[in-house]
Amino acid sequence: MYVVIVYDVGVERVNKVRSFLREYMNWVQNSVFEGELTKAEFLKIKSRLKELIQESSDHIIFYSSRDRKYLGIEDLGTPKADTSNII
Amino acid sequence: MYVVIVYDVGVERVNKVRSFLREYMNWVQNSVFEGELTKAEFLKIKSRLKELIQESSDHIIFYSSRDRKYLGIEDLGTPKADTSNII
């Protein structure tokens, strides 16, 4: 499955969320990660994020598509350099 | 079609982008809009955003699904109050 995660979390938690997500997904924009995940990985990410964030003030949205081919992805402009993903 | 737009634009352009997108879509998180669009609306939004942003430094990603039912959407935590959408 293909997953897009967008997050709006307190500045004191951003680095933890970001370094965790980088283990599984591609950082494509300031608060946006994308990537191919198994169902097990997706469950693991959701439960770990639940531990990392403060649910009363932070917010994360998960968009998922059964297959990458069902999700159109286009962009405009220039991605920030620091979201480059060294694989 | 169901569209999610995430943007990372210069602070001097954010308000223009945000008030334009609010005419068509729901503001669901700091730099994230979602909504049901016709193909014509989607084309119009992309071309208007192209005029509004500075492509050398700003970045916008468009995720689209042919039908809302092909896109899983879940969230964690608490959406910011000011993204409430008065319809």
Backbone of each chain as nested JSON, in Angstrom:
{
  "chains": [
    {"id": "A", "residues": [
      {"number": 1, "name": "MET", "atoms": {"N": [0.845, -1.185, 0.0], "CA": [0.0, 0.0, 0.0], "C": [0.892, 1.251, 0.0]}},
      {"number": 2, "name": "TYR", "atoms": {"N": [0.34, 2.316, -0.601], "CA": [1.114, 3.553, -0.661], "C": [0.519, 4.542, 0.331]}},
      {"number": 3, "name": "VAL", "atoms": {"N": [1.381, 5.135, 1.152], "CA": [0.888, 5.982, 2.234], "C": [1.535, 7.364, 2.181]}},
      {"number": 4, "name": "VAL", "atoms": {"N": [0.705, 8.389, 2.462], "CA": [1.195, 9.76, 2.607], "C": [0.846, 10.176, 4.033]}},
      {"number": 5, "name": "ILE", "atoms": {"N": [1.831, 10.709, 4.751], "CA": [1.593, 11.155, 6.119], "C": [1.892, 12.651, 6.208]}},
      {"number": 6, "name": "VAL", "atoms": {"N": [0.93, 13.42, 6.712], "CA": [1.154, 14.848, 6.927], "C": [0.997, 15.117, 8.419]}},
      {"number": 7, "name": "TYR", "atoms": {"N": [1.886, 15.917, 8.977], "CA": [1.832, 16.107, 10.429], "C": [2.0, 17.573, 10.815]}},
      {"number": 8, "name": "ASP", "atoms": {"N": [1.343, 17.918, 11.914], "CA": [1.442, 19.263, 12.486], "C": [1.666, 19.026, 13.979]}},
      {"number": 9, "name": "VAL", "atoms": {"N": [2.947, 18.99, 14.375], "CA": [3.255, 18.624, 15.76], "C": [4.094, 19.71, 16.405]}},
      {"number": 10, "name": "GLY", "atoms": {"N": [4.094, 19.741, 17.715], "CA": [4.845, 20.74, 18.478], "C": [6.324, 20.698, 18.12]}},
      {"number": 11, "name": "VAL", "atoms": {"N": [6.963, 21.866, 18.1], "CA": [8.36, 21.978, 17.645], "C": [9.282, 21.059, 18.46]}},
      {"number": 12, "name": "GLU", "atoms": {"N": [8.947, 20.819, 19.721], "CA": [9.812, 19.986, 20.567], "C": [9.68, 18.498, 20.217]}},
      {"number": 13, "name": "ARG", "atoms": {"N": [8.681, 18.152, 19.367], "CA": [8.511, 16.736, 19.003], "C": [8.822, 16.473, 17.524]}},
      {"number": 14, "name": "VAL", "atoms": {"N": [9.007, 17.526, 16.739], "CA": [9.162, 17.363, 15.286], "C": [10.349, 16.466, 14.93]}},
      {"number": 15, "name": "ASN", "atoms": {"N": [11.49, 16.695, 15.552], "CA": [12.679, 15.917, 15.174], "C": [12.496, 14.425, 15.428]}},
      {"number": 16, "name": "LYS", "atoms": {"N": [11.868, 14.114, 16.56], "CA": [11.644, 12.687, 16.868], "C": [10.727, 12.057, 15.823]}},
      {"number": 17, "name": "VAL", "atoms": {"N": [9.639, 12.774, 15.488], "CA": [8.694, 12.239, 14.487], "C": [9.407, 12.075, 13.143]}},
      {"number": 18, "name": "ARG", "atoms": {"N": [10.192, 13.095, 12.782], "CA": [10.845, 13.092, 11.468], "C": [11.882, 11.978, 11.371]}},
      {"number": 19, "name": "SER", "atoms": {"N": [12.718, 11.839, 12.387], "CA": [13.773, 10.803, 12.283], "C": [13.151, 9.402, 12.327]}},
      {"number": 20, "name": "PHE", "atoms": {"N": [12.04, 9.255, 13.043], "CA": [11.371, 7.946, 13.045], "C": [10.83, 7.619, 11.657]}},
      {"number": 21, "name": "LEU", "atoms": {"N": [10.092, 8.602, 11.054], "CA": [9.465, 8.347, 9.753], "C": [10.5, 8.121, 8.655]}},
      {"number": 22, "name": "ARG", "atoms": {"N": [11.659, 8.757, 8.791], "CA": [12.704, 8.594, 7.758], "C": [13.204, 7.157, 7.676]}},
      {"number": 23, "name": "GLU", "atoms": {"N": [12.96, 6.388, 8.735], "CA": [13.4, 4.977, 8.702], "C": [12.555, 4.177, 7.705]}},
      {"number": 24, "name": "TYR", "atoms": {"N": [11.356, 4.66, 7.402], "CA": [10.434, 3.883, 6.577], "C": [10.055, 4.569, 5.268]}},
      {"number": 25, "name": "MET", "atoms": {"N": [10.048, 5.917, 5.288], "CA": [9.419, 6.618, 4.176], "C": [10.31, 7.745, 3.639]}},
      {"number": 26, "name": "ASN", "atoms": {"N": [9.86, 8.354, 2.535], "CA": [10.608, 9.45, 1.915], "C": [10.056, 10.796, 2.388]}},
      {"number": 27, "name": "TRP", "atoms": {"N": [10.943, 11.645, 2.787], "CA": [10.558, 12.982, 3.233], "C": [10.407, 13.873, 1.996]}},
      {"number": 28, "name": "VAL", "atoms": {"N": [9.209, 14.248, 1.642], "CA": [9.01, 14.938, 0.361], "C": [8.684, 16.423, 0.497]}},
      {"number": 29, "name": "GLN", "atoms": {"N": [8.326, 16.849, 1.689], "CA": [8.055, 18.268, 1.914], "C": [8.081, 18.545, 3.402]}},
      {"number": 30, "name": "ASN", "atoms": {"N": [8.118, 19.746, 3.81], "CA": [8.318, 20.142, 5.196], "C": [7.68, 19.185, 6.204]}},
      {"number": 31, "name": "SER", "atoms": {"N": [6.428, 18.937, 6.128], "CA": [5.759, 18.048, 7.099], "C": [5.042, 16.92, 6.393]}},
      {"number": 32, "name": "VAL", "atoms": {"N": [5.669, 16.403, 5.351], "CA": [5.01, 15.371, 4.526], "C": [5.973, 14.233, 4.204]}},
      {"number": 33, "name": "PHE", "atoms": {"N": [5.508, 12.998, 4.484], "CA": [6.267, 11.803, 4.11], "C": [5.413, 10.934, 3.2]}},
      {"number": 34, "name": "GLU", "atoms": {"N": [6.065, 10.224, 2.312], "CA": [5.397, 9.326, 1.359], "C": [6.166, 8.021, 1.315]}},
      {"number": 35, "name": "GLY", "atoms": {"N": [5.436, 6.919, 1.003], "CA": [6.191, 5.696, 0.777], "C": [5.34, 4.457, 0.683]}},
      {"number": 36, "name": "GLU", "atoms": {"N": [5.958, 3.414, 0.166], "CA": [5.337, 2.098, 0.039], "C": [5.521, 1.379, 1.379]}},
      {"number": 37, "name": "LEU", "atoms": {"N": [4.428, 0.923, 1.956], "CA": [4.489, 0.238, 3.255], "C": [3.7, -1.064, 3.199]}},
      {"number": 38, "name": "THR", "atoms": {"N": [4.13, -2.025, 3.986], "CA": [3.289, -3.198, 4.196], "C": [2.24, -2.821, 5.246]}},
      {"number": 39, "name": "LYS", "atoms": {"N": [1.187, -3.639, 5.36], "CA": [0.162, -3.332, 6.377], "C": [0.769, -3.347, 7.777]}},
      {"number": 40, "name": "ALA", "atoms": {"N": [1.689, -4.29, 7.984], "CA": [2.333, -4.41, 9.298], "C": [3.15, -3.151, 9.601]}},
      {"number": 41, "name": "GLU", "atoms": {"N": [3.885, -2.65, 8.602], "CA": [4.689, -1.431, 8.817], "C": [3.773, -0.251, 9.118]}},
      {"number": 42, "name": "PHE", "atoms": {"N": [2.646, -0.192, 8.397], "CA": [1.712, 0.927, 8.587], "C": [1.158, 0.898, 10.019]}},
      {"number": 43, "name": "LEU", "atoms": {"N": [0.791, -0.277, 10.495], "CA": [0.273, -0.404, 11.87], "C": [1.34, 0.008, 12.885]}},
      {"number": 44, "name": "LYS", "atoms": {"N": [2.56, -0.442, 12.632], "CA": [3.679, -0.14, 13.548], "C": [3.918, 1.379, 13.595]}},
      {"number": 45, "name": "ILE", "atoms": {"N": [3.888, 2.025, 12.431], "CA": [4.113, 3.473, 12.368], "C": [3.017, 4.214, 13.127]}},
      {"number": 46, "name": "LYS", "atoms": {"N": [1.778, 3.811, 12.907], "CA": [0.671, 4.504, 13.589], "C": [0.787, 4.346, 15.107]}},
      {"number": 47, "name": "SER", "atoms": {"N": [1.133, 3.158, 15.559], "CA": [1.191, 2.989, 17.032], "C": [2.402, 3.716, 17.614]}},
      {"number": 48, "name": "ARG", "atoms": {"N": [3.532, 3.708, 16.901], "CA": [4.718, 4.429, 17.413], "C": [4.445, 5.94, 17.448]}},
      {"number": 49, "name": "LEU", "atoms": {"N": [3.804, 6.464, 16.38], "CA": [3.51, 7.903, 16.342], "C": [2.568, 8.293, 17.484]}},
      {"number": 50, "name": "LYS", "atoms": {"N": [1.659, 7.394, 17.808], "CA": [0.712, 7.647, 18.909], "C": [1.476, 7.862, 20.218]}},
      {"number": 51, "name": "GLU", "atoms": {"N": [2.62, 7.138, 20.349], "CA": [3.453, 7.289, 21.56], "C": [4.258, 8.589, 21.499]}},
      {"number": 52, "name": "LEU", "atoms": {"N": [4.688, 8.958, 20.29], "CA": [5.604, 10.101, 20.144], "C": [4.897, 11.455, 20.276]}},
      {"number": 53, "name": "ILE", "atoms": {"N": [3.632, 11.522, 19.866], "CA": [3.002, 12.855, 19.829], "C": [2.168, 13.121, 21.083]}},
      {"number": 54, "name": "GLN", "atoms": {"N": [1.747, 14.391, 21.193], "CA": [0.84, 14.788, 22.281], "C": [-0.526, 14.954, 21.623]}},
      {"number": 55, "name": "GLU", "atoms": {"N": [-1.39, 13.985, 21.811], "CA": [-2.638, 13.946, 21.032], "C": [-3.543, 15.151, 21.285]}},
      {"number": 56, "name": "SER", "atoms": {"N": [-3.369, 15.805, 22.445], "CA": [-4.246, 16.946, 22.755], "C": [-3.913, 18.174, 21.902]}},
      {"number": 57, "name": "SER", "atoms": {"N": [-2.686, 18.202, 21.315], "CA": [-2.319, 19.415, 20.558], "C": [-1.735, 19.115, 19.17]}},
      {"number": 58, "name": "ASP", "atoms": {"N": [-1.202, 17.919, 18.998], "CA": [-0.613, 17.569, 17.698], "C": [-1.668, 16.901, 16.797]}},
      {"number": 59, "name": "HIS", "atoms": {"N": [-1.353, 16.893, 15.478], "CA": [-2.316, 16.287, 14.545], "C": [-1.551, 15.626, 13.394]}},
      {"number": 60, "name": "ILE", "atoms": {"N": [-1.946, 14.389, 13.07], "CA": [-1.343, 13.649, 11.966], "C": [-2.464, 13.076, 11.102]}},
      {"number": 61, "name": "ILE", "atoms": {"N": [-2.345, 13.218, 9.777], "CA": [-3.308, 12.606, 8.876], "C": [-2.589, 11.557, 8.025]}},
      {"number": 62, "name": "PHE", "atoms": {"N": [-3.219, 10.407, 7.87], "CA": [-2.687, 9.306, 7.06], "C": [-3.583, 9.131, 5.832]}},
      {"number": 63, "name": "TYR", "atoms": {"N": [-3.012, 9.315, 4.644], "CA": [-3.737, 9.028, 3.411], "C": [-3.141, 7.736, 2.838]}},
      {"number": 64, "name": "SER", "atoms": {"N": [-4.005, 6.769, 2.542], "CA": [-3.434, 5.509, 2.021], "C": [-4.204, 5.034, 0.804]}},
      {"number": 65, "name": "SER", "atoms": {"N": [-3.463, 4.452, -0.087], "CA": [-4.046, 3.902, -1.305], "C": [-3.587, 2.455, -1.418]}},
      {"number": 66, "name": "ARG", "atoms": {"N": [-4.518, 1.578, -1.788], "CA": [-4.204, 0.14, -1.82], "C": [-2.977, -0.113, -2.689]}},
      {"number": 67, "name": "ASP", "atoms": {"N": [-2.833, 0.725, -3.741], "CA": [-1.715, 0.531, -4.662], "C": [-1.293, 1.904, -5.181]}},
      {"number": 68, "name": "ARG", "atoms": {"N": [0.006, 2.095, -5.318], "CA": [0.554, 3.381, -5.779], "C": [-0.129, 3.819, -7.076]}},
      {"number": 69, "name": "LYS", "atoms": {"N": [-0.52, 2.839, -7.923], "CA": [-1.044, 3.211, -9.253], "C": [-2.413, 3.89, -9.144]}},
      {"number": 70, "name": "TYR", "atoms": {"N": [-3.098, 3.768, -7.957], "CA": [-4.409, 4.419, -7.803], "C": [-4.279, 5.845, -7.282]}},
      {"number": 71, "name": "LEU", "atoms": {"N": [-3.049, 6.29, -7.08], "CA": [-2.845, 7.623, -6.514], "C": [-2.071, 8.487, -7.497]}},
      {"number": 72, "name": "GLY", "atoms": {"N": [-2.72, 9.544, -7.985], "CA": [-2.011, 10.474, -8.865], "C": [-1.142, 11.388, -8.01]}},
      {"number": 73, "name": "ILE", "atoms": {"N": [0.092, 11.584, -8.417], "CA": [0.988, 12.48, -7.679], "C": [1.642, 13.426, -8.677]}},
      {"number": 74, "name": "GLU", "atoms": {"N": [1.417, 14.736, -8.471], "CA": [2.042, 15.749, -9.324], "C": [2.617, 16.811, -8.398]}},
      {"number": 75, "name": "ASP", "atoms": {"N": [3.6, 17.552, -8.875], "CA": [4.056, 18.671, -8.038], "C": [4.365, 19.875, -8.886]}},
      {"number": 76, "name": "LEU", "atoms": {"N": [4.488, 21.009, -8.177], "CA": [4.704, 22.321, -8.801], "C": [5.789, 22.989, -7.975]}},
      {"number": 77, "name": "GLY", "atoms": {"N": [6.732, 23.643, -8.653], "CA": [7.757, 24.362, -7.905], "C": [8.955, 23.495, -7.588]}},
      {"number": 78, "name": "THR", "atoms": {"N": [9.66, 23.854, -6.532], "CA": [10.951, 23.237, -6.209], "C": [10.97, 22.674, -4.795]}},
      {"number": 79, "name": "PRO", "atoms": {"N": [11.185, 21.346, -4.646], "CA": [11.275, 20.768, -3.308], "C": [12.476, 21.36, -2.571]}},
      {"number": 80, "name": "LYS", "atoms": {"N": [12.339, 21.475, -1.232], "CA": [13.457, 21.984, -0.43], "C": [14.609, 20.978, -0.546]}},
      {"number": 81, "name": "ALA", "atoms": {"N": [15.843, 21.46, -0.601], "CA": [16.992, 20.562, -0.758], "C": [17.073, 19.573, 0.391]}},
      {"number": 82, "name": "ASP", "atoms": {"N": [16.767, 20.029, 1.635], "CA": [17.034, 19.138, 2.782], "C": [16.024, 18.002, 2.871]}},
      {"number": 83, "name": "THR", "atoms": {"N": [15.066, 17.942, 1.952], "CA": [14.166, 16.786, 1.984], "C": [14.675, 15.722, 1.015]}},
      {"number": 84, "name": "SER", "atoms": {"N": [15.918, 15.975, 0.484], "CA": [16.454, 14.955, -0.446], "C": [16.614, 13.663, 0.336]}},
      {"number": 85, "name": "ASN", "atoms": {"N": [16.379, 12.588, -0.33], "CA": [16.382, 11.288, 0.373], "C": [17.534, 10.438, -0.123]}},
      {"number": 86, "name": "ILE", "atoms": {"N": [18.517, 10.286, 0.73], "CA": [19.682, 9.457, 0.376], "C": [19.295, 8.013, 0.643]}},
      {"number": 87, "name": "ILE", "atoms": {"N": [19.229, 7.232, -0.419], "CA": [18.841, 5.813, -0.245], "C": [20.097, 4.937, -0.33]}}
    ]},
    {"id": "B", "residues": [
      {"number": 1, "name": "MET", "atoms": {"N": [-13.309, 13.473, -8.586], "CA": [-12.018, 13.018, -8.075], "C": [-11.745, 13.685, -6.713]}},
      {"number": 2, "name": "TYR", "atoms": {"N": [-10.995, 12.955, -5.887], "CA": [-10.686, 13.491, -4.564], "C": [-9.226, 13.929, -4.54]}},
      {"number": 3, "name": "VAL", "atoms": {"N": [-8.998, 15.138, -4.08], "CA": [-7.652, 15.707, -4.171], "C": [-7.169, 16.181, -2.799]}},
      {"number": 4, "name": "VAL", "atoms": {"N": [-5.87, 15.918, -2.538], "CA": [-5.207, 16.441, -1.344], "C": [-4.069, 17.324, -1.851]}},
      {"number": 5, "name": "ILE", "atoms": {"N": [-3.999, 18.546, -1.317], "CA": [-2.93, 19.462, -1.727], "C": [-2.094, 19.83, -0.497]}},
      {"number": 6, "name": "VAL", "atoms": {"N": [-0.783, 19.626, -0.581], "CA": [0.113, 20.058, 0.495], "C": [1.066, 21.085, -0.074]}},
      {"number": 7, "name": "TYR", "atoms": {"N": [1.302, 22.134, 0.689], "CA": [2.125, 23.221, 0.137], "C": [3.151, 23.722, 1.141]}},
      {"number": 8, "name": "ASP", "atoms": {"N": [4.27, 24.149, 0.604], "CA": [5.354, 24.742, 1.395], "C": [5.751, 26.0, 0.622]}},
      {"number": 9, "name": "VAL", "atoms": {"N": [5.138, 27.134, 0.989], "CA": [5.348, 28.354, 0.213], "C": [5.85, 29.466, 1.128]}},
      {"number": 10, "name": "GLY", "atoms": {"N": [6.461, 30.463, 0.537], "CA": [7.011, 31.596, 1.285], "C": [5.915, 32.296, 2.103]}},
      {"number": 11, "name": "VAL", "atoms": {"N": [6.283, 32.777, 3.289], "CA": [5.301, 33.346, 4.221], "C": [4.516, 34.489, 3.573]}},
      {"number": 12, "name": "GLU", "atoms": {"N": [5.162, 35.213, 2.644], "CA": [4.478, 36.352, 2.018], "C": [3.421, 35.897, 1.004]}},
      {"number": 13, "name": "ARG", "atoms": {"N": [3.405, 34.604, 0.682], "CA": [2.422, 34.109, -0.299], "C": [1.381, 33.164, 0.327]}},
      {"number": 14, "name": "VAL", "atoms": {"N": [1.594, 32.76, 1.568], "CA": [0.734, 31.754, 2.196], "C": [-0.729, 32.203, 2.229]}},
      {"number": 15, "name": "ASN", "atoms": {"N": [-0.99, 33.43, 2.643], "CA": [-2.391, 33.867, 2.769], "C": [-3.132, 33.827, 1.441]}},
      {"number": 16, "name": "LYS", "atoms": {"N": [-2.426, 34.248, 0.386], "CA": [-3.071, 34.242, -0.95], "C": [-3.416, 32.816, -1.359]}},
      {"number": 17, "name": "VAL", "atoms": {"N": [-2.452, 31.896, -1.158], "CA": [-2.676, 30.49, -1.526], "C": [-3.83, 29.919, -0.697]}},
      {"number": 18, "name": "ARG", "atoms": {"N": [-3.798, 30.222, 0.608], "CA": [-4.81, 29.659, 1.515], "C": [-6.204, 30.18, 1.203]}},
      {"number": 19, "name": "SER", "atoms": {"N": [-6.351, 31.498, 0.992], "CA": [-7.708, 32.02, 0.737], "C": [-8.22, 31.547, -0.614]}},
      {"number": 20, "name": "PHE", "atoms": {"N": [-7.312, 31.369, -1.591], "CA": [-7.762, 30.826, -2.883], "C": [-8.274, 29.391, -2.723]}},
      {"number": 21, "name": "LEU", "atoms": {"N": [-7.464, 28.553, -2.036], "CA": [-7.845, 27.138, -1.918], "C": [-9.136, 26.96, -1.111]}},
      {"number": 22, "name": "ARG", "atoms": {"N": [-9.369, 27.849, -0.149], "CA": [-10.587, 27.745, 0.681], "C": [-11.858, 27.915, -0.132]}},
      {"number": 23, "name": "GLU", "atoms": {"N": [-11.716, 28.5, -1.324], "CA": [-12.908, 28.67, -2.189], "C": [-13.376, 27.306, -2.704]}},
      {"number": 24, "name": "TYR", "atoms": {"N": [-12.463, 26.329, -2.746], "CA": [-12.788, 25.043, -3.394], "C": [-12.704, 23.867, -2.428]}},
      {"number": 25, "name": "MET", "atoms": {"N": [-11.826, 23.969, -1.422], "CA": [-11.494, 22.762, -0.656], "C": [-11.556, 23.008, 0.85]}},
      {"number": 26, "name": "ASN", "atoms": {"N": [-11.395, 21.932, 1.62], "CA": [-11.42, 22.023, 3.083], "C": [-9.995, 22.115, 3.608]}},
      {"number": 27, "name": "TRP", "atoms": {"N": [-9.795, 23.033, 4.494], "CA": [-8.483, 23.234, 5.121], "C": [-8.392, 22.26, 6.296]}},
      {"number": 28, "name": "VAL", "atoms": {"N": [-7.593, 21.247, 6.196], "CA": [-7.614, 20.18, 7.217], "C": [-6.394, 20.19, 8.123]}},
      {"number": 29, "name": "GLN", "atoms": {"N": [-5.356, 20.87, 7.74], "CA": [-4.16, 20.965, 8.585], "C": [-3.312, 22.134, 8.109]}},
      {"number": 30, "name": "ASN", "atoms": {"N": [-2.367, 22.553, 8.851], "CA": [-1.599, 23.757, 8.599], "C": [-1.367, 24.05, 7.11]}},
      {"number": 31, "name": "SER", "atoms": {"N": [-0.803, 23.158, 6.372], "CA": [-0.529, 23.408, 4.945], "C": [-1.156, 22.315, 4.098]}},
      {"number": 32, "name": "VAL", "atoms": {"N": [-2.348, 21.897, 4.471], "CA": [-2.993, 20.777, 3.777], "C": [-4.468, 21.076, 3.495]}},
      {"number": 33, "name": "PHE", "atoms": {"N": [-4.86, 20.89, 2.228], "CA": [-6.263, 21.024, 1.848], "C": [-6.733, 19.716, 1.211]}},
      {"number": 34, "name": "GLU", "atoms": {"N": [-7.991, 19.422, 1.4], "CA": [-8.611, 18.206, 0.841], "C": [-9.941, 18.59, 0.218]}},
      {"number": 35, "name": "GLY", "atoms": {"N": [-10.371, 17.796, -0.795], "CA": [-11.733, 18.028, -1.265], "C": [-12.063, 17.318, -2.554]}},
      {"number": 36, "name": "GLU", "atoms": {"N": [-13.337, 17.247, -2.82], "CA": [-13.873, 16.662, -4.054], "C": [-13.842, 17.735, -5.132]}},
      {"number": 37, "name": "LEU", "atoms": {"N": [-13.207, 17.436, -6.255], "CA": [-13.089, 18.421, -7.344], "C": [-13.481, 17.771, -8.671]}},
      {"number": 38, "name": "THR", "atoms": {"N": [-14.006, 18.584, -9.562], "CA": [-14.156, 18.123, -10.94], "C": [-12.788, 18.255, -11.615]}},
      {"number": 39, "name": "LYS", "atoms": {"N": [-12.627, 17.607, -12.771], "CA": [-11.345, 17.728, -13.492], "C": [-11.091, 19.181, -13.873]}},
      {"number": 40, "name": "ALA", "atoms": {"N": [-12.158, 19.871, -14.254], "CA": [-12.013, 21.273, -14.663], "C": [-11.554, 22.126, -13.481]}},
      {"number": 41, "name": "GLU", "atoms": {"N": [-12.152, 21.885, -12.291], "CA": [-11.734, 22.652, -11.106], "C": [-10.278, 22.372, -10.779]}},
      {"number": 42, "name": "PHE", "atoms": {"N": [-9.888, 21.089, -10.921], "CA": [-8.508, 20.709, -10.582], "C": [-7.527, 21.435, -11.512]}},
      {"number": 43, "name": "LEU", "atoms": {"N": [-7.864, 21.472, -12.802], "CA": [-6.987, 22.163, -13.769], "C": [-6.898, 23.651, -13.436]}},
      {"number": 44, "name": "LYS", "atoms": {"N": [-8.051, 24.223, -13.089], "CA": [-8.107, 25.661, -12.781], "C": [-7.248, 25.959, -11.542]}},
      {"number": 45, "name": "ILE", "atoms": {"N": [-7.35, 25.089, -10.536], "CA": [-6.585, 25.299, -9.298], "C": [-5.088, 25.217, -9.591]}},
      {"number": 46, "name": "LYS", "atoms": {"N": [-4.698, 24.218, -10.379], "CA": [-3.26, 24.066, -10.669], "C": [-2.731, 25.282, -11.421]}},
      {"number": 47, "name": "SER", "atoms": {"N": [-3.51, 25.772, -12.38], "CA": [-2.963, 26.902, -13.166], "C": [-2.966, 28.178, -12.331]}},
      {"number": 48, "name": "ARG", "atoms": {"N": [-3.962, 28.368, -11.478], "CA": [-3.986, 29.587, -10.631], "C": [-2.849, 29.533, -9.613]}},
      {"number": 49, "name": "LEU", "atoms": {"N": [-2.597, 28.349, -9.032], "CA": [-1.502, 28.228, -8.061], "C": [-0.157, 28.502, -8.727]}},
      {"number": 50, "name": "LYS", "atoms": {"N": [-0.041, 28.095, -9.981], "CA": [1.2, 28.337, -10.725], "C": [1.475, 29.842, -10.805]}},
      {"number": 51, "name": "GLU", "atoms": {"N": [0.381, 30.632, -10.909], "CA": [0.534, 32.099, -10.967], "C": [0.867, 32.667, -9.587]}},
      {"number": 52, "name": "LEU", "atoms": {"N": [0.285, 32.036, -8.544], "CA": [0.412, 32.615, -7.192], "C": [1.772, 32.351, -6.557]}},
      {"number": 53, "name": "ILE", "atoms": {"N": [2.4, 31.218, -6.908], "CA": [3.63, 30.883, -6.176], "C": [4.878, 31.312, -6.939]}},
      {"number": 54, "name": "GLN", "atoms": {"N": [6.007, 31.202, -6.214], "CA": [7.316, 31.468, -6.831], "C": [7.962, 30.096, -7.022]}},
      {"number": 55, "name": "GLU", "atoms": {"N": [7.935, 29.614, -8.245], "CA": [8.307, 28.215, -8.487], "C": [9.755, 27.895, -8.113]}},
      {"number": 56, "name": "SER", "atoms": {"N": [10.602, 28.936, -8.066], "CA": [12.017, 28.663, -7.748], "C": [12.218, 28.319, -6.272]}},
      {"number": 57, "name": "SER", "atoms": {"N": [11.233, 28.681, -5.418], "CA": [11.45, 28.427, -3.976], "C": [10.262, 27.741, -3.295]}},
      {"number": 58, "name": "ASP", "atoms": {"N": [9.074, 27.872, -3.87], "CA": [7.889, 27.244, -3.269], "C": [7.685, 25.837, -3.84]}},
      {"number": 59, "name": "HIS", "atoms": {"N": [6.896, 25.032, -3.085], "CA": [6.653, 23.662, -3.555], "C": [5.239, 23.24, -3.177]}},
      {"number": 60, "name": "ILE", "atoms": {"N": [4.517, 22.656, -4.137], "CA": [3.165, 22.157, -3.906], "C": [3.07, 20.73, -4.452]}},
      {"number": 61, "name": "ILE", "atoms": {"N": [2.473, 19.827, -3.684], "CA": [2.244, 18.471, -4.169], "C": [0.746, 18.212, -4.234]}},
      {"number": 62, "name": "PHE", "atoms": {"N": [0.308, 17.614, -5.332], "CA": [-1.098, 17.268, -5.544], "C": [-1.232, 15.744, -5.521]}},
      {"number": 63, "name": "TYR", "atoms": {"N": [-2.017, 15.233, -4.562], "CA": [-2.335, 13.803, -4.543], "C": [-3.788, 13.665, -4.981]}},
      {"number": 64, "name": "SER", "atoms": {"N": [-4.031, 12.824, -5.97], "CA": [-5.427, 12.714, -6.429], "C": [-5.838, 11.253, -6.578]}},
      {"number": 65, "name": "SER", "atoms": {"N": [-7.093, 11.011, -6.259], "CA": [-7.654, 9.676, -6.384], "C": [-8.917, 9.787, -7.222]}},
      {"number": 66, "name": "ARG", "atoms": {"N": [-9.088, 8.853, -8.131], "CA": [-10.221, 8.933, -9.059], "C": [-11.532, 9.043, -8.262]}},
      {"number": 67, "name": "ASP", "atoms": {"N": [-11.558, 8.405, -7.116], "CA": [-12.788, 8.429, -6.309], "C": [-12.396, 8.404, -4.831]}},
      {"number": 68, "name": "ARG", "atoms": {"N": [-13.119, 9.143, -4.013], "CA": [-12.818, 9.242, -2.584], "C": [-12.726, 7.848, -1.946]}},
      {"number": 69, "name": "LYS", "atoms": {"N": [-13.509, 6.897, -2.489], "CA": [-13.567, 5.576, -1.832], "C": [-12.252, 4.806, -1.999]}},
      {"number": 70, "name": "TYR", "atoms": {"N": [-11.371, 5.252, -2.952], "CA": [-10.082, 4.558, -3.133], "C": [-9.003, 5.137, -2.233]}},
      {"number": 71, "name": "LEU", "atoms": {"N": [-9.371, 6.117, -1.412], "CA": [-8.353, 6.775, -0.591], "C": [-8.708, 6.592, 0.884]}},
      {"number": 72, "name": "GLY", "atoms": {"N": [-7.849, 5.858, 1.615], "CA": [-8.068, 5.721, 3.048], "C": [-7.624, 7.001, 3.74]}},
      {"number": 73, "name": "ILE", "atoms": {"N": [-8.423, 7.503, 4.654], "CA": [-8.047, 8.706, 5.391], "C": [-8.28, 8.441, 6.88]}},
      {"number": 74, "name": "GLU", "atoms": {"N": [-7.211, 8.539, 7.657], "CA": [-7.317, 8.378, 9.112], "C": [-6.549, 9.531, 9.746]}},
      {"number": 75, "name": "ASP", "atoms": {"N": [-6.881, 9.849, 10.999], "CA": [-6.047, 10.867, 11.658], "C": [-5.842, 10.51, 13.111]}},
      {"number": 76, "name": "LEU", "atoms": {"N": [-4.864, 11.189, 13.691], "CA": [-4.427, 10.955, 15.071], "C": [-4.267, 12.331, 15.685]}},
      {"number": 77, "name": "GLY", "atoms": {"N": [-4.732, 12.473, 16.959], "CA": [-4.544, 13.758, 17.624], "C": [-5.677, 14.717, 17.359]}},
      {"number": 78, "name": "THR", "atoms": {"N": [-5.389, 16.003, 17.46], "CA": [-6.412, 17.046, 17.439], "C": [-6.145, 18.083, 16.363]}},
      {"number": 79, "name": "PRO", "atoms": {"N": [-7.07, 18.247, 15.388], "CA": [-6.889, 19.28, 14.364], "C": [-6.892, 20.663, 15.024]}},
      {"number": 80, "name": "LYS", "atoms": {"N": [-6.122, 21.606, 14.451], "CA": [-6.107, 22.973, 14.964], "C": [-7.513, 23.552, 14.783]}},
      {"number": 81, "name": "ALA", "atoms": {"N": [-7.977, 24.341, 15.724], "CA": [-9.339, 24.903, 15.659], "C": [-9.497, 25.769, 14.421]}},
      {"number": 82, "name": "ASP", "atoms": {"N": [-8.44, 26.558, 14.054], "CA": [-8.647, 27.541, 12.968], "C": [-8.737, 26.872, 11.607]}},
      {"number": 83, "name": "THR", "atoms": {"N": [-8.61, 25.541, 11.564], "CA": [-8.815, 24.915, 10.253], "C": [-10.263, 24.45, 10.149]}},
      {"number": 84, "name": "SER", "atoms": {"N": [-11.091, 24.871, 11.137], "CA": [-12.506, 24.45, 11.057], "C": [-13.095, 25.054, 9.795]}},
      {"number": 85, "name": "ASN", "atoms": {"N": [-13.965, 24.315, 9.164], "CA": [-14.509, 24.768, 7.88], "C": [-15.98, 25.091, 8.022]}},
      {"number": 86, "name": "ILE", "atoms": {"N": [-16.285, 26.375, 7.967], "CA": [-17.689, 26.798, 8.08], "C": [-18.321, 26.644, 6.712]}},
      {"number": 87, "name": "ILE", "atoms": {"N": [-19.264, 25.718, 6.596], "CA": [-19.902, 25.507, 5.286], "C": [-21.292, 26.159, 5.307]}}
    ]}
  ]
}
